[in-house]
Amino acid sequence: MLNEIQAQLPNTLAQTDFPALGTRFQGKVRDTYRRRDRLILVTTDRLSAFDRGLTTIPFKGEVLNRLSAFWFEKTKDIVKNHVLDVPDPNVMVARLLDPVRVEVVVRGYITGSLWRDYQKAPQTGYGLRLPAGLKKNQRFDSPIITPSTKGETGVHDEPLSRDEILSRGLVDPSRWQEIEEAAQALFAEGQRWAQSRGLILVDTKYEFGLDDGELYVMDEMHTPDCSRFWMADEYEGRFARGEEQKMLDKENIRQWLLERGFSGHGEPPQIPPEVRVDLASKYLTAYEKIIGEGLRLVNEPVRDRVERNLKAAGLL
């Protein structure tokens, strides 16, 4: 696998330019094209961390898009989703929604940014007062929701409390209740499936949108970019010893950056090829564990294949 990843380094998809698809918006990872009441989302291989673009990771976009399609299909009876078609491994055609301007993060464990905040004060920016004496990577008695603003590319997301969401009029109370219930139900299904595959779904981000008054989940779901995954069989032993968990997600690059003094401010360090290859292998391992079979790796320029399949689908 490592040889195929290495060979794909010059073929990654950093950006797209398909004017015929419609009006283009570039996000942190996705290039989104609007065509009337449809969106064509092209998931690139771009890597971002701490809201900063860094580099590209081989096969990353394909992993994210395929996993999202898998999870949207698996959870469609829990919450409606925006997926209409998947014409290419990196492309999703989706329903145009009115996005809810709040990102919903569900956490089953205290880790990552929440742990860093907790070390400063038990009162978090999410309006939650966590109990004293928690240990890093400790499981919560029940999952908690920590919302944040939905920042533009390069803008840091800011924590929100439930009271702030309602007082600012970002979401009305009945709709927010529906969103909280939907997020918890999606997370419970994600944790259940992950556990059956030898993984722990630690936390995840959901984005929601509305169409004619109905709630839909959108963007991506339960991928290594928007979620943390740990190896289940190693959790208890590592936690008891105070060791870091074995991670199969983007937290690996966050930790690599933090070790080099970068947390989103100043100039990020260059990401060397070996780090890109290592992170790609973790994404591919996560894919294999979740889906149950490995991704067939094809070494070719991703943009060429995307263009070919968009033409075959009549979108170009």
C-alpha positions as CSV (number, residue, x, y, z in Angstrom):
1,M,0.0,0.0,0.0
2,L,2.8,2.5,0.9
3,N,4.3,2.2,-2.6
4,E,0.9,3.1,-4.2
5,I,0.5,6.0,-1.9
6,Q,4.0,7.2,-2.7
7,A,3.3,7.0,-6.4
8,Q,0.2,9.0,-6.0
9,L,1.8,12.1,-4.4
10,P,2.2,13.9,-7.8
11,N,-1.4,13.0,-8.8
12,T,-3.4,14.4,-5.9
13,L,-6.3,16.8,-6.5
14,A,-5.4,20.2,-5.0
15,Q,-8.2,22.2,-6.7
16,T,-10.6,22.2,-9.6
17,D,-11.8,24.6,-12.2
18,F,-14.9,23.4,-14.1
19,P,-16.9,26.6,-15.0
20,A,-19.5,24.5,-16.8
21,L,-20.6,23.0,-13.5
22,G,-21.9,26.3,-12.2
23,T,-20.8,28.9,-9.7
24,R,-17.8,27.7,-7.8
25,F,-17.1,28.1,-4.0
26,Q,-13.9,26.8,-2.6
27,G,-14.1,25.4,1.0
28,K,-11.4,24.0,3.1
29,V,-11.6,20.6,1.4
30,R,-14.5,20.7,-1.1
31,D,-14.9,22.7,-4.3
32,T,-18.7,23.2,-4.5
33,Y,-20.5,24.2,-7.7
34,R,-24.0,25.5,-7.7
35,R,-26.3,24.7,-10.6
36,R,-29.9,25.9,-10.0
37,D,-31.2,23.7,-7.1
38,R,-28.3,21.3,-7.2
39,L,-24.8,21.3,-5.8
40,I,-21.9,19.3,-7.3
41,L,-19.4,18.8,-4.5
42,V,-15.9,17.8,-5.5
43,T,-13.9,16.5,-2.6
44,T,-10.3,17.3,-3.2
45,D,-7.2,15.9,-1.5
46,R,-6.5,19.1,0.4
47,L,-5.5,18.9,4.0
48,S,-6.4,21.5,6.5
49,A,-5.8,21.7,10.3
50,F,-6.5,24.5,12.7
51,D,-8.5,26.1,9.9
52,R,-5.4,26.5,7.7
53,G,-4.7,24.8,4.3
54,L,-1.5,22.8,4.5
55,T,-0.9,20.3,1.6
56,T,-2.6,17.4,-0.1
57,I,-2.9,13.7,0.9
58,P,-3.0,10.9,-1.6
59,F,-6.5,9.3,-1.9
60,K,-7.9,11.5,0.8
61,G,-10.7,13.0,-1.2
62,E,-11.8,9.6,-2.4
63,V,-11.8,8.1,1.1
64,L,-13.8,11.1,2.4
65,N,-16.4,11.0,-0.4
66,R,-16.9,7.2,-0.4
67,L,-17.2,7.1,3.4
68,S,-19.7,9.9,3.5
69,A,-21.8,8.2,0.8
70,F,-21.6,5.0,2.9
71,W,-22.8,6.7,6.1
72,F,-25.5,8.8,4.4
73,E,-27.0,5.6,3.0
74,K,-26.7,3.8,6.4
75,T,-28.4,6.6,8.3
76,K,-31.0,7.8,5.8
77,D,-33.9,6.4,7.9
78,I,-32.7,8.4,10.9
79,V,-32.3,11.8,9.2
80,K,-32.8,12.7,5.6
81,N,-29.6,13.7,3.8
82,H,-28.7,15.8,0.7
83,V,-27.2,13.0,-1.5
84,L,-28.7,12.7,-5.0
85,D,-25.9,10.9,-6.9
86,V,-22.2,9.9,-6.7
87,P,-20.9,10.1,-10.3
88,D,-17.2,9.8,-9.3
89,P,-15.3,8.5,-6.2
90,N,-14.5,12.2,-5.4
91,V,-17.8,13.8,-6.5
92,M,-21.3,14.0,-4.9
93,V,-24.3,15.6,-6.4
94,A,-26.5,17.0,-3.7
95,R,-29.7,18.8,-3.0
96,L,-29.3,22.6,-2.5
97,L,-30.3,23.4,1.1
98,D,-30.6,26.4,3.3
99,P,-27.7,25.7,5.7
100,V,-28.1,25.9,9.5
101,R,-25.3,28.4,10.5
102,V,-24.1,26.2,13.4
103,E,-21.8,23.3,13.4
104,V,-22.9,20.5,15.7
105,V,-20.1,18.5,17.4
106,V,-21.0,15.5,19.4
107,R,-18.4,14.2,21.8
108,G,-18.3,10.9,23.6
109,Y,-14.9,11.4,25.2
110,I,-12.9,14.4,26.5
111,T,-10.0,14.9,24.2
112,G,-8.6,17.2,21.6
113,S,-9.6,20.9,21.8
114,L,-12.1,20.2,24.6
115,W,-9.4,18.7,26.8
116,R,-7.1,21.6,26.1
117,D,-9.9,24.0,27.2
118,Y,-10.7,21.9,30.2
119,Q,-7.2,22.2,31.5
120,K,-7.6,25.9,31.6
121,A,-11.0,26.0,33.3
122,P,-13.9,23.5,33.9
123,Q,-16.3,26.1,32.5
124,T,-16.2,25.7,28.7
125,G,-17.1,28.1,26.0
126,Y,-20.1,25.9,25.2
127,G,-21.9,26.8,28.4
128,L,-21.0,23.5,29.9
129,R,-19.5,23.1,33.3
130,L,-17.7,19.8,33.3
131,P,-17.0,17.8,36.5
132,A,-13.6,18.1,38.2
133,G,-11.1,15.4,38.0
134,L,-11.6,14.2,34.4
135,K,-8.7,12.5,32.7
136,K,-7.6,13.0,29.1
137,N,-9.5,10.6,26.8
138,Q,-12.0,9.7,29.5
139,R,-15.5,8.6,28.3
140,F,-18.4,10.8,29.2
141,D,-21.4,9.1,30.9
142,S,-23.4,10.2,27.9
143,P,-22.3,12.1,24.8
144,I,-22.4,15.9,25.0
145,I,-23.0,18.5,22.2
146,T,-20.5,21.4,21.7
147,P,-21.7,23.6,18.9
148,S,-19.6,26.2,17.1
149,T,-19.9,28.9,14.5
150,K,-19.6,27.9,10.9
151,G,-16.5,29.8,9.9
152,E,-15.3,30.6,6.4
153,T,-12.1,29.2,5.1
154,G,-9.2,30.5,7.2
155,V,-11.5,31.7,9.9
156,H,-11.4,29.9,13.3
157,D,-14.7,28.4,14.4
158,E,-15.9,29.8,17.7
159,P,-17.6,27.8,20.5
160,L,-21.3,28.5,21.2
161,S,-23.6,27.7,24.0
162,R,-27.2,26.6,23.6
163,D,-28.3,30.0,25.1
164,E,-26.1,31.9,22.6
165,I,-27.6,30.0,19.7
166,L,-31.1,30.9,20.8
167,S,-30.5,34.4,21.9
168,R,-28.7,35.3,18.7
169,G,-31.6,33.8,16.7
170,L,-29.2,31.5,14.8
171,V,-31.8,28.7,15.2
172,D,-35.2,28.8,16.8
173,P,-35.8,26.7,20.0
174,S,-38.0,23.9,18.5
175,R,-35.6,23.5,15.5
176,W,-32.6,23.3,17.8
177,Q,-34.2,20.6,19.8
178,E,-34.8,18.7,16.6
179,I,-31.2,19.2,15.6
180,E,-29.8,18.0,19.0
181,E,-32.0,14.9,18.8
182,A,-31.0,14.2,15.2
183,A,-27.3,14.6,16.1
184,Q,-27.4,12.3,19.1
185,A,-29.3,9.6,17.0
186,L,-26.7,9.8,14.2
187,F,-23.9,9.6,16.7
188,A,-25.4,6.6,18.5
189,E,-25.6,4.7,15.1
190,G,-22.1,5.8,14.2
191,Q,-20.8,4.5,17.6
192,R,-22.7,1.3,17.2
193,W,-21.3,0.5,13.8
194,A,-17.8,1.6,14.7
195,Q,-17.8,-0.7,17.7
196,S,-18.9,-3.6,15.5
197,R,-15.8,-2.9,13.3
198,G,-13.3,-2.7,16.2
199,L,-13.3,1.1,16.4
200,I,-14.5,3.8,18.7
201,L,-16.2,6.8,17.2
202,V,-14.9,9.4,19.7
203,D,-16.5,12.6,18.4
204,T,-17.8,14.0,15.2
205,K,-19.1,17.1,13.5
206,Y,-22.5,17.4,11.7
207,E,-23.8,20.0,9.5
208,F,-27.5,20.4,8.8
209,G,-29.7,22.2,6.3
210,L,-33.3,22.9,5.6
211,D,-35.5,22.4,2.5
212,D,-39.2,23.3,2.6
213,G,-39.2,23.1,6.4
214,E,-37.6,19.7,6.6
215,L,-34.3,18.9,8.3
216,Y,-31.4,17.3,6.3
217,V,-27.9,16.3,7.3
218,M,-25.3,17.5,4.8
219,D,-21.6,18.1,3.9
220,E,-19.9,14.9,5.2
221,M,-20.4,12.2,7.8
222,H,-18.2,10.1,10.1
223,T,-15.0,10.6,8.1
224,P,-11.5,10.8,9.4
225,D,-11.7,14.6,8.6
226,C,-14.8,15.4,10.7
227,S,-14.5,12.6,13.3
228,R,-12.0,10.9,15.6
229,F,-11.6,7.2,15.5
230,W,-9.6,5.1,18.0
231,M,-8.8,1.4,18.1
232,A,-11.3,-0.1,20.5
233,D,-9.2,-3.1,21.7
234,E,-6.4,-0.7,22.8
235,Y,-8.5,1.9,24.5
236,E,-8.7,0.6,28.1
237,G,-5.0,-0.3,28.4
238,R,-3.8,3.0,26.9
239,F,-6.2,5.0,29.0
240,A,-5.1,3.2,32.2
241,R,-1.4,3.9,31.4
242,G,-2.1,7.5,30.5
243,E,-0.9,6.9,26.9
244,E,-2.2,8.5,23.8
245,Q,-4.8,6.5,21.9
246,K,-4.1,4.8,18.6
247,M,-5.8,7.3,16.2
248,L,-7.0,6.8,12.6
249,D,-8.0,10.3,11.8
250,K,-6.8,13.9,11.2
251,E,-5.8,14.3,14.9
252,N,-2.5,12.7,13.9
253,I,-1.5,15.8,11.8
254,R,-2.8,18.1,14.5
255,Q,-0.5,16.5,17.1
256,W,2.4,16.6,14.6
257,L,1.8,20.4,14.2
258,L,1.4,21.0,17.9
259,E,4.7,19.2,18.6
260,R,6.3,21.8,16.2
261,G,4.7,24.8,17.9
262,F,1.9,25.4,15.4
263,S,-1.7,25.7,16.5
264,G,-3.1,27.9,13.8
265,H,-1.1,31.1,14.2
266,G,1.9,32.2,12.1
267,E,3.3,30.2,9.3
268,P,2.7,26.4,9.4
269,P,5.6,24.1,8.9
270,Q,6.1,22.3,5.6
271,I,4.6,18.8,5.6
272,P,7.2,16.4,4.3
273,P,6.3,13.5,1.9
274,E,6.7,10.8,4.6
275,V,4.2,12.5,6.8
276,R,1.7,12.8,3.9
277,V,2.2,9.1,3.1
278,D,1.8,8.1,6.7
279,L,-1.5,10.1,7.1
280,A,-2.8,8.6,3.9
281,S,-2.2,5.1,5.2
282,K,-4.2,6.0,8.3
283,Y,-7.1,7.3,6.3
284,L,-7.0,4.2,4.1
285,T,-6.9,1.9,7.2
286,A,-9.9,3.7,8.7
287,Y,-11.8,3.2,5.4
288,E,-11.0,-0.5,5.4
289,K,-12.1,-1.0,9.0
290,I,-15.3,0.9,8.5
291,I,-16.3,-0.5,5.2
292,G,-14.9,-4.0,5.7
293,E,-12.7,-4.1,2.6
294,G,-9.8,-2.1,1.4
295,L,-9.9,0.7,-1.2
296,R,-8.6,-0.3,-4.6
297,L,-5.7,2.1,-5.2
298,V,-5.3,3.4,-8.8
299,N,-2.4,5.6,-9.6
300,E,-3.6,8.3,-12.0
301,P,-4.2,12.0,-11.9
302,V,-7.4,12.5,-9.9
303,R,-8.5,15.5,-11.9
304,D,-8.4,13.6,-15.2
305,R,-10.6,10.8,-13.8
306,V,-13.0,13.3,-12.3
307,E,-13.4,15.2,-15.5
308,R,-13.9,11.9,-17.4
309,N,-16.7,10.8,-15.1
310,L,-18.4,14.2,-15.0
311,K,-18.6,14.1,-18.8
312,A,-20.0,10.5,-18.7
313,A,-22.6,11.7,-16.2
314,G,-23.6,14.5,-18.5
315,L,-22.6,17.2,-16.0
316,L,-19.8,18.6,-18.2
